[in-house]
Amino acid sequence: AIWMTQSPSLLSASTGDRVTISCRMSQGISSYLAWYQQKPGKAPELLIYAASTLQSGVPSRFSGSGSGTDFTLTISCLQSEDFATYYCQQYYSFPRTFGQGTKVEIK
Amino acid sequence: QVQLVESGGGLVKPGGSLRLSCAASGFTFSDYYMSWIRQAPGKGLEWVSYISSSGSTIYYADSVKGRFTISRDNAKNSLYLQMNSLRAEDTAVYYCARDLTTGGVDWGQGTLVTVSS
């Protein structure tokens, strides 16, 4: 199985901040990585697929980068609706695996 | 629009069984691979199982292998998860998910399974 290390687990930030979340793989996965946003009591929503492609309808302040083993999700200018938990997921091989999650909270 | 509606969750005793269903609409169900993903209370996401569009290829997480069975009925636009020998650690919200050809998944709203005596 491919192990994923997502960091940080908790990120305190203010509206307008630029934030970055990291996801590191135990082996290379090319660009087979997705990022999701989850708000309390709700199902996750797809933000980015193929490491850097924005899902339709997702604001352009979200961006993804990386390939191989190291990936990053960046929110360029944090908005109030962005306070949530974020997960990375690899779909390169089975079992599919998720990062541990990063909770973005208000500072 | 795409809808994935799970049902069948509830309270079950350890060692018991439960069958989850997912009704799909708004897309051609038989064209898509499908998955079940779960989330224990206050915890992260855990992929559970995957089934190809025809049902010929199936994968399971080690944590459920031998206890859970995924299946689908393309004529009924439905996905299923038969869960046997349930344990307390299977307590979670179970999400039905559509694997997108571009990558990533669409999610249903989830159904809660609680395993407790």
Interface residues (C-beta under 8 A of the other chain):
Chain A: Y32 L33 A34 Y36 A43 P44 E45 L46 I48 Y49 A50 T53 Q55 Y87 Q89 Y91 F94 P95 R96 T97 F98 G99 Q100 G101
Chain B: S35 G44 L45 E46 W47 Y50 Y59 Y60 A61 D62 Y95 D99 L100 T102 G103 G104 V105 D106 W107 G108 Q109 G110
